[in-house]
Amino acid sequence: MAVQINPSILSADFARLADEAQAVKGADWLHVDVMDNHFVPNLTLGVPIVESLRKATDIPLDCHLMIEDPDRWAPQYAEAGAGSVTFHAEAAAAPVRLAREIRHQGARASMALKPATPIEPFEDLLPELDMLLIMTVEPGFGGQAFLDIMLPKIRRTRELISRHGLQLWLQVDGGVSATTIERCAEAGADVFVAGSAVYGMEDPAAAVRGLRAQAEKATAAAPWACGH
């Protein structure tokens, strides 16, 4: 599966979001962190901003909902123009039904796991998803240090995906940078959310290209990618 780089606008200048979206040309998706100050201790943006961003960029939007009651709110983000909508396993009351509703609205359905949440209890749900997100920091704030203890979890998740023969994207989010992306790719991730490692650089588009090259090189040498 092809490597994908998703810059996170959480690290962008919120006063210039349209310009910041244009600054990462070449990115596969634009990652939009939605926080409600309940599920996580931070408050960011909501549906109106997603609707505005959709008009401001041709890059598809990857909305990560760190919110309570995603069963109620997630479909609205698909309706607002998100191409992918991620809800948290810890917050969803009916994850299978929610994934199907997101797909019904025309978006890709994704489920996220916080660092302490194991993947194994959700094995039977994987066929209902288009992507699984492994958080490599505690959700809520950008700029945190990568948690190396998540690498075995990424490997176990990739093994489950391969065992079931699924075409499921495996995303990592949190502390992804030039110093960590190769480890994530080697472990099995193929979709990478990068915030300050892109928007903290003088040339964000060049940063996207650099991260992609690193991830592609590590993936090509990874045992899990053999035969893909």
C-alpha positions in Angstrom: 0.0 0.0 0.0 1.2 3.5 -0.8 2.6 5.8 1.9 0.4 8.7 2.7 1.4 12.0 4.5 -1.4 13.9 6.2 -0.3 17.3 7.6 -2.2 18.3 10.7 -3.6 21.8 10.7 -3.5 21.7 14.5 0.0 23.0 14.0 -0.9 25.6 11.4 -1.8 29.2 11.8 -5.5 29.2 12.5 -5.8 32.8 11.3 -4.6 31.7 7.9 -6.1 28.3 7.4 -6.8 28.7 3.7 -3.2 29.7 3.0 -1.9 27.0 5.3 -3.9 24.4 3.4 -2.3 25.6 0.1 1.2 25.5 1.7 1.2 21.7 1.8 0.5 20.9 -1.8 1.5 17.3 -2.5 0.0 16.0 0.8 -2.4 13.2 0.5 -4.9 14.4 3.1 -5.3 17.4 5.4 -5.7 16.2 8.9 -8.3 18.1 10.9 -8.3 17.6 14.7 -11.7 18.2 16.3 -11.7 18.5 20.1 -14.6 19.3 22.4 -12.8 20.0 25.8 -14.6 16.9 27.2 -13.2 13.8 25.7 -9.8 15.6 25.6 -8.8 18.7 27.6 -8.6 21.0 24.6 -11.1 22.9 22.3 -10.4 23.4 18.6 -12.9 23.6 15.8 -16.1 22.1 14.4 -18.3 21.6 11.4 -18.3 25.2 10.1 -14.5 25.2 9.8 -14.6 21.9 8.0 -17.1 23.3 5.5 -15.0 26.3 4.9 -11.8 24.3 4.5 -13.5 22.0 2.0 -14.1 25.1 -0.2 -10.5 26.4 0.3 -8.5 23.3 -0.8 -8.6 20.4 -3.2 -6.8 18.2 -0.6 -9.3 15.8 0.9 -10.0 16.3 4.6 -9.2 13.6 7.2 -11.3 14.6 10.3 -10.1 13.1 13.6 -12.9 13.5 16.2 -11.7 13.6 19.8 -15.1 14.2 21.1 -17.8 12.7 23.3 -20.9 11.1 21.6 -19.4 10.6 18.1 -22.4 8.5 17.3 -24.4 11.7 17.1 -21.9 14.1 15.6 -19.6 12.1 13.3 -22.0 11.8 10.4 -22.2 15.6 10.2 -18.6 15.8 9.4 -19.1 13.5 6.5 -22.0 15.7 5.3 -19.8 18.8 5.7 -17.3 17.4 3.2 -14.8 15.3 5.1 -13.4 12.5 3.0 -12.5 10.4 6.0 -14.0 10.6 9.5 -12.3 9.0 12.6 -14.1 8.4 15.8 -12.6 7.1 19.0 -13.3 3.5 20.1 -13.4 4.8 23.7 -16.2 7.2 23.0 -18.4 5.4 20.5 -21.5 3.6 21.8 -22.1 1.6 18.6 -18.9 1.6 16.6 -20.1 -0.8 13.8 -23.3 1.1 13.3 -21.4 4.4 13.3 -18.8 3.2 10.8 -21.6 2.1 8.5 -23.3 5.4 8.8 -20.2 7.3 8.0 -19.7 5.2 4.9 -23.4 5.8 4.0 -22.7 9.5 4.0 -19.9 8.9 1.5 -16.8 9.1 3.7 -14.2 6.6 4.7 -14.8 5.2 8.2 -11.9 5.2 10.7 -11.5 4.3 14.3 -8.9 5.6 16.7 -7.3 4.0 19.8 -5.7 5.9 22.6 -2.3 4.7 23.7 -3.7 2.6 26.6 -6.4 0.9 24.5 -5.4 -2.5 23.1 -6.2 -3.5 19.5 -7.2 -7.1 20.2 -10.7 -6.5 21.5 -11.6 -4.8 18.3 -10.3 -7.4 15.9 -13.7 -8.5 14.7 -14.6 -4.8 13.9 -11.7 -4.3 11.5 -13.6 -5.4 8.3 -16.1 -2.5 9.0 -13.4 0.1 8.8 -11.3 1.8 6.1 -8.6 2.9 8.4 -7.4 2.4 12.0 -5.6 5.2 13.8 -3.0 4.3 16.5 -2.4 7.3 18.7 1.3 7.6 19.5 0.8 10.4 22.0 -2.1 11.0 24.4 -4.7 12.9 22.4 -5.5 16.5 23.1 -2.4 18.6 22.2 0.0 18.9 19.4 3.8 19.0 19.7 4.1 16.0 22.1 7.0 13.6 22.1 6.5 10.3 20.3 5.7 7.2 22.5 8.1 4.5 21.4 6.1 2.0 23.5 3.4 2.2 20.8 5.6 0.5 18.2 4.7 -3.1 19.3 1.0 -2.1 19.1 1.5 -0.9 15.6 3.2 -4.3 14.7 0.4 -6.3 16.3 -2.2 -4.3 14.4 -0.4 -4.8 11.1 -0.3 -8.5 11.8 -4.1 -8.6 12.4 -4.7 -6.7 9.2 -2.5 -9.1 7.2 -4.0 -12.1 8.9 -7.5 -11.1 7.8 -6.4 -10.0 4.3 -7.8 -6.5 4.8 -7.1 -3.5 2.7 -7.1 -1.4 5.8 -5.0 1.7 6.1 -3.0 2.0 9.4 -2.5 5.6 10.5 -0.2 6.9 13.3 -0.7 10.3 14.9 1.5 12.0 17.5 5.1 13.0 17.5 5.6 11.8 13.9 8.7 13.5 12.5 11.9 12.9 10.5 13.3 11.1 13.5 10.4 8.8 14.2 8.6 8.2 10.8 10.9 5.4 9.7 10.3 3.4 12.9 6.5 3.8 12.4 6.8 2.6 8.8 9.0 -0.4 9.7 6.4 -1.4 12.3 3.5 -1.3 9.8 2.0 2.1 9.5 1.3 3.5 6.0 -0.5 6.7 6.8 1.3 9.4 8.8 -0.1 12.5 10.5 2.6 15.1 11.0 2.0 18.5 12.6 5.0 20.6 13.7 7.2 18.4 11.5 5.5 20.0 8.5 4.1 23.3 9.6 7.0 24.1 11.8 9.3 24.0 8.8 10.2 26.9 6.5 8.9 25.0 3.5 6.0 22.8 4.5 5.6 21.2 1.1 9.2 20.2 1.1 8.8 18.7 4.5 5.9 16.6 3.2 8.2 15.3 0.4 11.0 14.6 2.8 8.8 12.6 5.2 7.3 10.7 2.3 10.7 9.7 1.0 11.8 8.5 4.4 8.6 6.5 5.0 8.8 4.9 1.5 12.4 3.9 2.0 11.6 2.3 5.4 8.5 0.6 4.0 10.4 -1.0 1.1 12.7 -2.6 3.6 10.1 -3.7 6.1 9.2 -7.4 6.5 5.5 -6.7 6.7 5.5 -5.0 3.3 7.0 -8.0 1.4 4.4 -9.3 -1.1 2.3 -6.1 -0.9 
